Amino acid sequence: MRDFITGQPALVPLAGPANRQARTVADNIAGRPSHFAPVLGTSVLKVFDMTAGSTGASEKRLQQAGIAHRKIYIHPSGHASYYPGTAAMHLKLLFAPEGGKLLGAQVVGFDGVDKRIDVLAVALRARSDCL
């Protein structure tokens, strides 16, 4: 499969892309032309009380692909600060230095991580061009 950000071959061991690949193969076997689109590799996991998520390219993958990038770390609250019971999450955004195009993100926190990754994945997928 191809990485949506780098355009390079990628190993993405996730159930969603595997299921889509199987459906693509089955469609083609049945005579229905179908293709498999590049993947973002979006994932979310929970470890005890914490949640971690990732979408798009990692910094390591961007370096391997020779893609210029910058990063920023921010620490927003999991939900509105006036509502009790939130904690800071740790968010790393990777973006292109020219134009600021989003390239990837990783988030770790206690609440709201899945929502942030979901929105960032939609923003990445909505781009009309790949690098």
Rosetta constraint file for C-alpha pairs under 8 A:
AtomPair CA 1 CA 9 HARMONIC 5.63 0.50
AtomPair CA 1 CA 10 HARMONIC 5.74 0.50
AtomPair CA 1 CA 11 HARMONIC 7.00 0.50
AtomPair CA 1 CA 12 HARMONIC 7.88 0.50
AtomPair CA 1 CA 36 HARMONIC 7.64 0.50
AtomPair CA 1 CA 38 HARMONIC 6.42 0.50
AtomPair CA 1 CA 39 HARMONIC 7.29 0.50
AtomPair CA 2 CA 7 HARMONIC 5.67 0.50
AtomPair CA 2 CA 8 HARMONIC 5.43 0.50
AtomPair CA 2 CA 9 HARMONIC 4.43 0.50
AtomPair CA 2 CA 10 HARMONIC 5.43 0.50
AtomPair CA 2 CA 37 HARMONIC 7.60 0.50
AtomPair CA 2 CA 38 HARMONIC 4.68 0.50
AtomPair CA 2 CA 39 HARMONIC 6.32 0.50
AtomPair CA 3 CA 7 HARMONIC 5.03 0.50
AtomPair CA 3 CA 8 HARMONIC 5.51 0.50
AtomPair CA 3 CA 9 HARMONIC 6.04 0.50
AtomPair CA 3 CA 10 HARMONIC 5.47 0.50
AtomPair CA 3 CA 38 HARMONIC 5.34 0.50
AtomPair CA 3 CA 39 HARMONIC 5.27 0.50
AtomPair CA 3 CA 40 HARMONIC 6.31 0.50
AtomPair CA 3 CA 41 HARMONIC 7.92 0.50
AtomPair CA 4 CA 38 HARMONIC 4.67 0.50
AtomPair CA 4 CA 39 HARMONIC 5.03 0.50
AtomPair CA 4 CA 40 HARMONIC 5.39 0.50
AtomPair CA 4 CA 56 HARMONIC 7.39 0.50
AtomPair CA 4 CA 130 HARMONIC 6.63 0.50
AtomPair CA 5 CA 40 HARMONIC 7.18 0.50
AtomPair CA 5 CA 56 HARMONIC 6.47 0.50
AtomPair CA 5 CA 57 HARMONIC 6.28 0.50
AtomPair CA 5 CA 103 HARMONIC 6.52 0.50
AtomPair CA 5 CA 130 HARMONIC 5.80 0.50
AtomPair CA 5 CA 131 HARMONIC 6.23 0.50
AtomPair CA 6 CA 57 HARMONIC 7.63 0.50
AtomPair CA 6 CA 62 HARMONIC 7.33 0.50
AtomPair CA 6 CA 65 HARMONIC 6.60 0.50
AtomPair CA 6 CA 67 HARMONIC 7.79 0.50
AtomPair CA 6 CA 130 HARMONIC 7.20 0.50
AtomPair CA 6 CA 131 HARMONIC 5.99 0.50
AtomPair CA 7 CA 38 HARMONIC 7.53 0.50
AtomPair CA 7 CA 130 HARMONIC 7.03 0.50
AtomPair CA 7 CA 131 HARMONIC 6.95 0.50
AtomPair CA 8 CA 65 HARMONIC 7.86 0.50
AtomPair CA 12 CA 17 HARMONIC 7.47 0.50
AtomPair CA 12 CA 41 HARMONIC 6.13 0.50
AtomPair CA 13 CA 17 HARMONIC 7.89 0.50
AtomPair CA 13 CA 18 HARMONIC 7.52 0.50
AtomPair CA 14 CA 18 HARMONIC 6.39 0.50
AtomPair CA 14 CA 41 HARMONIC 7.49 0.50
AtomPair CA 14 CA 43 HARMONIC 7.95 0.50
AtomPair CA 15 CA 19 HARMONIC 6.00 0.50
AtomPair CA 16 CA 20 HARMONIC 6.33 0.50
AtomPair CA 17 CA 21 HARMONIC 6.07 0.50
AtomPair CA 17 CA 39 HARMONIC 7.25 0.50
AtomPair CA 18 CA 22 HARMONIC 6.26 0.50
AtomPair CA 19 CA 23 HARMONIC 6.30 0.50
AtomPair CA 20 CA 24 HARMONIC 6.14 0.50
AtomPair CA 20 CA 36 HARMONIC 7.29 0.50
AtomPair CA 21 CA 25 HARMONIC 6.24 0.50
AtomPair CA 21 CA 36 HARMONIC 6.36 0.50
AtomPair CA 22 CA 26 HARMONIC 6.15 0.50
AtomPair CA 23 CA 27 HARMONIC 6.03 0.50
AtomPair CA 24 CA 28 HARMONIC 6.26 0.50
AtomPair CA 24 CA 34 HARMONIC 5.66 0.50
AtomPair CA 24 CA 35 HARMONIC 6.11 0.50
AtomPair CA 24 CA 36 HARMONIC 6.31 0.50
AtomPair CA 25 CA 29 HARMONIC 6.15 0.50
AtomPair CA 25 CA 34 HARMONIC 7.93 0.50
AtomPair CA 26 CA 30 HARMONIC 6.12 0.50
AtomPair CA 27 CA 31 HARMONIC 6.33 0.50
AtomPair CA 27 CA 32 HARMONIC 4.95 0.50
AtomPair CA 27 CA 33 HARMONIC 6.55 0.50
AtomPair CA 27 CA 34 HARMONIC 6.19 0.50
AtomPair CA 28 CA 32 HARMONIC 5.14 0.50
AtomPair CA 28 CA 33 HARMONIC 5.32 0.50
AtomPair CA 28 CA 34 HARMONIC 6.01 0.50
AtomPair CA 40 CA 55 HARMONIC 6.03 0.50
AtomPair CA 40 CA 56 HARMONIC 4.78 0.50
AtomPair CA 40 CA 57 HARMONIC 7.42 0.50
AtomPair CA 40 CA 121 HARMONIC 7.51 0.50
AtomPair CA 40 CA 125 HARMONIC 7.71 0.50
AtomPair CA 41 CA 54 HARMONIC 7.74 0.50
AtomPair CA 41 CA 55 HARMONIC 5.90 0.50
AtomPair CA 41 CA 56 HARMONIC 6.29 0.50
AtomPair CA 42 CA 53 HARMONIC 7.47 0.50
AtomPair CA 42 CA 54 HARMONIC 5.58 0.50
AtomPair CA 42 CA 55 HARMONIC 4.16 0.50
AtomPair CA 42 CA 56 HARMONIC 6.65 0.50
AtomPair CA 42 CA 117 HARMONIC 7.70 0.50
AtomPair CA 42 CA 121 HARMONIC 6.88 0.50
AtomPair CA 43 CA 53 HARMONIC 5.54 0.50
AtomPair CA 43 CA 54 HARMONIC 5.50 0.50
AtomPair CA 43 CA 55 HARMONIC 6.58 0.50
AtomPair CA 44 CA 51 HARMONIC 7.07 0.50
AtomPair CA 44 CA 52 HARMONIC 5.69 0.50
AtomPair CA 44 CA 53 HARMONIC 4.14 0.50
AtomPair CA 44 CA 54 HARMONIC 6.59 0.50
AtomPair CA 44 CA 114 HARMONIC 6.49 0.50
AtomPair CA 44 CA 117 HARMONIC 7.88 0.50
AtomPair CA 45 CA 51 HARMONIC 5.71 0.50
AtomPair CA 45 CA 52 HARMONIC 5.43 0.50
AtomPair CA 45 CA 53 HARMONIC 6.32 0.50
AtomPair CA 46 CA 50 HARMONIC 5.76 0.50
AtomPair CA 46 CA 51 HARMONIC 4.34 0.50
AtomPair CA 46 CA 52 HARMONIC 6.34 0.50
AtomPair CA 47 CA 51 HARMONIC 6.17 0.50
AtomPair CA 47 CA 52 HARMONIC 7.92 0.50
AtomPair CA 49 CA 110 HARMONIC 6.29 0.50
AtomPair CA 50 CA 108 HARMONIC 7.13 0.50
AtomPair CA 50 CA 109 HARMONIC 5.56 0.50
AtomPair CA 50 CA 110 HARMONIC 4.65 0.50
AtomPair CA 50 CA 111 HARMONIC 7.73 0.50
AtomPair CA 51 CA 108 HARMONIC 5.77 0.50
AtomPair CA 51 CA 109 HARMONIC 5.48 0.50
AtomPair CA 51 CA 110 HARMONIC 5.72 0.50
AtomPair CA 51 CA 111 HARMONIC 7.22 0.50
AtomPair CA 51 CA 113 HARMONIC 6.36 0.50
AtomPair CA 51 CA 114 HARMONIC 7.73 0.50
AtomPair CA 52 CA 106 HARMONIC 7.48 0.50
AtomPair CA 52 CA 107 HARMONIC 5.57 0.50
AtomPair CA 52 CA 108 HARMONIC 4.31 0.50
AtomPair CA 52 CA 109 HARMONIC 6.51 0.50
AtomPair CA 52 CA 113 HARMONIC 6.67 0.50
AtomPair CA 52 CA 114 HARMONIC 7.97 0.50
AtomPair CA 53 CA 106 HARMONIC 5.68 0.50
AtomPair CA 53 CA 107 HARMONIC 5.22 0.50
AtomPair CA 53 CA 108 HARMONIC 6.53 0.50
AtomPair CA 53 CA 113 HARMONIC 6.64 0.50
AtomPair CA 53 CA 114 HARMONIC 6.74 0.50
AtomPair CA 53 CA 117 HARMONIC 6.22 0.50
AtomPair CA 54 CA 104 HARMONIC 7.62 0.50
AtomPair CA 54 CA 105 HARMONIC 5.69 0.50
AtomPair CA 54 CA 106 HARMONIC 4.34 0.50
AtomPair CA 54 CA 107 HARMONIC 6.41 0.50
AtomPair CA 54 CA 117 HARMONIC 6.51 0.50
AtomPair CA 55 CA 104 HARMONIC 5.61 0.50
AtomPair CA 55 CA 105 HARMONIC 5.51 0.50
AtomPair CA 55 CA 106 HARMONIC 6.64 0.50
AtomPair CA 55 CA 117 HARMONIC 6.56 0.50
AtomPair CA 55 CA 120 HARMONIC 7.29 0.50
AtomPair CA 55 CA 121 HARMONIC 5.89 0.50
AtomPair CA 56 CA 103 HARMONIC 5.97 0.50
AtomPair CA 56 CA 104 HARMONIC 4.09 0.50
AtomPair CA 56 CA 105 HARMONIC 6.47 0.50
AtomPair CA 56 CA 121 HARMONIC 7.16 0.50
AtomPair CA 56 CA 124 HARMONIC 7.14 0.50
AtomPair CA 57 CA 61 HARMONIC 5.98 0.50
AtomPair CA 57 CA 62 HARMONIC 6.37 0.50
AtomPair CA 57 CA 94 HARMONIC 7.98 0.50
AtomPair CA 57 CA 103 HARMONIC 5.93 0.50
AtomPair CA 57 CA 104 HARMONIC 4.66 0.50
AtomPair CA 57 CA 105 HARMONIC 7.37 0.50
AtomPair CA 58 CA 62 HARMONIC 6.31 0.50
AtomPair CA 58 CA 94 HARMONIC 7.71 0.50
AtomPair CA 58 CA 104 HARMONIC 6.11 0.50
AtomPair CA 58 CA 105 HARMONIC 7.19 0.50
AtomPair CA 58 CA 106 HARMONIC 7.88 0.50
AtomPair CA 59 CA 63 HARMONIC 6.21 0.50
AtomPair CA 59 CA 94 HARMONIC 7.11 0.50
AtomPair CA 60 CA 64 HARMONIC 6.21 0.50
AtomPair CA 61 CA 65 HARMONIC 6.17 0.50
AtomPair CA 62 CA 66 HARMONIC 6.10 0.50
AtomPair CA 62 CA 67 HARMONIC 5.19 0.50
AtomPair CA 62 CA 68 HARMONIC 7.35 0.50
AtomPair CA 62 CA 69 HARMONIC 7.36 0.50
AtomPair CA 63 CA 67 HARMONIC 6.15 0.50
AtomPair CA 63 CA 68 HARMONIC 7.63 0.50
AtomPair CA 68 CA 96 HARMONIC 6.30 0.50
AtomPair CA 68 CA 97 HARMONIC 6.87 0.50
AtomPair CA 69 CA 94 HARMONIC 6.50 0.50
AtomPair CA 69 CA 95 HARMONIC 5.45 0.50
AtomPair CA 69 CA 96 HARMONIC 4.59 0.50
AtomPair CA 69 CA 97 HARMONIC 5.59 0.50
AtomPair CA 70 CA 94 HARMONIC 5.77 0.50
AtomPair CA 70 CA 95 HARMONIC 5.45 0.50
AtomPair CA 70 CA 96 HARMONIC 6.17 0.50
AtomPair CA 70 CA 97 HARMONIC 5.87 0.50
AtomPair CA 71 CA 92 HARMONIC 6.78 0.50
AtomPair CA 71 CA 93 HARMONIC 5.55 0.50
AtomPair CA 71 CA 94 HARMONIC 4.54 0.50
AtomPair CA 71 CA 95 HARMONIC 6.28 0.50
AtomPair CA 72 CA 92 HARMONIC 5.74 0.50
AtomPair CA 72 CA 93 HARMONIC 5.39 0.50
AtomPair CA 72 CA 94 HARMONIC 6.76 0.50
AtomPair CA 73 CA 90 HARMONIC 7.12 0.50
AtomPair CA 73 CA 91 HARMONIC 5.63 0.50
AtomPair CA 73 CA 92 HARMONIC 4.59 0.50
AtomPair CA 73 CA 93 HARMONIC 6.52 0.50
AtomPair CA 74 CA 90 HARMONIC 6.18 0.50
AtomPair CA 74 CA 91 HARMONIC 5.27 0.50
AtomPair CA 74 CA 92 HARMONIC 6.58 0.50
AtomPair CA 75 CA 88 HARMONIC 5.69 0.50
AtomPair CA 75 CA 89 HARMONIC 5.30 0.50
AtomPair CA 75 CA 90 HARMONIC 4.79 0.50
AtomPair CA 75 CA 91 HARMONIC 6.03 0.50
AtomPair CA 76 CA 88 HARMONIC 5.48 0.50
AtomPair CA 76 CA 89 HARMONIC 5.78 0.50
AtomPair CA 76 CA 90 HARMONIC 7.21 0.50
AtomPair CA 76 CA 91 HARMONIC 7.78 0.50
AtomPair CA 77 CA 81 HARMONIC 6.69 0.50
AtomPair CA 77 CA 86 HARMONIC 6.29 0.50
AtomPair CA 77 CA 87 HARMONIC 5.56 0.50
AtomPair CA 77 CA 88 HARMONIC 4.31 0.50
AtomPair CA 77 CA 89 HARMONIC 5.95 0.50
AtomPair CA 78 CA 86 HARMONIC 5.59 0.50
AtomPair CA 78 CA 87 HARMONIC 5.85 0.50
AtomPair CA 78 CA 88 HARMONIC 5.99 0.50
AtomPair CA 78 CA 89 HARMONIC 6.10 0.50
AtomPair CA 78 CA 109 HARMONIC 7.36 0.50
AtomPair CA 78 CA 110 HARMONIC 7.05 0.50
AtomPair CA 78 CA 111 HARMONIC 5.01 0.50
AtomPair CA 78 CA 112 HARMONIC 4.78 0.50
AtomPair CA 78 CA 113 HARMONIC 7.14 0.50
AtomPair CA 79 CA 83 HARMONIC 7.43 0.50
AtomPair CA 79 CA 86 HARMONIC 6.13 0.50
AtomPair CA 79 CA 111 HARMONIC 7.35 0.50
AtomPair CA 79 CA 112 HARMONIC 6.45 0.50
AtomPair CA 80 CA 86 HARMONIC 7.74 0.50
AtomPair CA 81 CA 86 HARMONIC 6.95 0.50
AtomPair CA 86 CA 110 HARMONIC 7.91 0.50
AtomPair CA 86 CA 111 HARMONIC 7.18 0.50
AtomPair CA 87 CA 109 HARMONIC 7.51 0.50
AtomPair CA 87 CA 110 HARMONIC 6.70 0.50
AtomPair CA 87 CA 111 HARMONIC 7.53 0.50
AtomPair CA 88 CA 109 HARMONIC 6.74 0.50
AtomPair CA 88 CA 110 HARMONIC 7.89 0.50
AtomPair CA 89 CA 107 HARMONIC 6.97 0.50
AtomPair CA 89 CA 108 HARMONIC 5.71 0.50
AtomPair CA 89 CA 109 HARMONIC 4.19 0.50
AtomPair CA 89 CA 110 HARMONIC 6.87 0.50
AtomPair CA 89 CA 111 HARMONIC 7.80 0.50
AtomPair CA 89 CA 113 HARMONIC 7.49 0.50
AtomPair CA 90 CA 107 HARMONIC 5.60 0.50
AtomPair CA 90 CA 108 HARMONIC 5.25 0.50
AtomPair CA 90 CA 109 HARMONIC 6.24 0.50
AtomPair CA 91 CA 105 HARMONIC 7.15 0.50
AtomPair CA 91 CA 106 HARMONIC 5.87 0.50
AtomPair CA 91 CA 107 HARMONIC 4.43 0.50
AtomPair CA 91 CA 108 HARMONIC 6.64 0.50
AtomPair CA 92 CA 105 HARMONIC 5.49 0.50
AtomPair CA 92 CA 106 HARMONIC 5.25 0.50
AtomPair CA 92 CA 107 HARMONIC 6.37 0.50
AtomPair CA 93 CA 102 HARMONIC 7.47 0.50
AtomPair CA 93 CA 103 HARMONIC 7.79 0.50
AtomPair CA 93 CA 104 HARMONIC 6.07 0.50
AtomPair CA 93 CA 105 HARMONIC 4.53 0.50
AtomPair CA 93 CA 106 HARMONIC 6.80 0.50
AtomPair CA 94 CA 102 HARMONIC 6.19 0.50
AtomPair CA 94 CA 103 HARMONIC 5.34 0.50
AtomPair CA 94 CA 104 HARMONIC 5.03 0.50
AtomPair CA 94 CA 105 HARMONIC 5.94 0.50
AtomPair CA 95 CA 100 HARMONIC 5.43 0.50
AtomPair CA 95 CA 101 HARMONIC 5.32 0.50
AtomPair CA 95 CA 102 HARMONIC 4.38 0.50
AtomPair CA 95 CA 103 HARMONIC 4.93 0.50
AtomPair CA 95 CA 104 HARMONIC 6.96 0.50
AtomPair CA 96 CA 100 HARMONIC 4.87 0.50
AtomPair CA 96 CA 101 HARMONIC 5.11 0.50
AtomPair CA 96 CA 102 HARMONIC 6.55 0.50
AtomPair CA 96 CA 103 HARMONIC 6.79 0.50
AtomPair CA 97 CA 101 HARMONIC 7.83 0.50
AtomPair CA 102 CA 123 HARMONIC 7.99 0.50
AtomPair CA 102 CA 124 HARMONIC 6.59 0.50
AtomPair CA 103 CA 124 HARMONIC 7.14 0.50
AtomPair CA 104 CA 124 HARMONIC 7.76 0.50
AtomPair CA 105 CA 117 HARMONIC 7.55 0.50
AtomPair CA 105 CA 120 HARMONIC 7.41 0.50
AtomPair CA 106 CA 117 HARMONIC 7.71 0.50
AtomPair CA 107 CA 113 HARMONIC 6.24 0.50
AtomPair CA 107 CA 116 HARMONIC 7.87 0.50
AtomPair CA 107 CA 117 HARMONIC 7.30 0.50
AtomPair CA 108 CA 113 HARMONIC 6.59 0.50
AtomPair CA 109 CA 113 HARMONIC 6.13 0.50
AtomPair CA 112 CA 116 HARMONIC 6.38 0.50
AtomPair CA 113 CA 117 HARMONIC 6.26 0.50
AtomPair CA 114 CA 118 HARMONIC 6.03 0.50
AtomPair CA 115 CA 119 HARMONIC 6.26 0.50
AtomPair CA 116 CA 120 HARMONIC 6.16 0.50
AtomPair CA 117 CA 121 HARMONIC 5.94 0.50
AtomPair CA 118 CA 122 HARMONIC 6.30 0.50
AtomPair CA 119 CA 123 HARMONIC 6.26 0.50
AtomPair CA 120 CA 124 HARMONIC 6.17 0.50
AtomPair CA 121 CA 125 HARMONIC 6.08 0.50
AtomPair CA 122 CA 126 HARMONIC 5.97 0.50
AtomPair CA 123 CA 127 HARMONIC 6.91 0.50
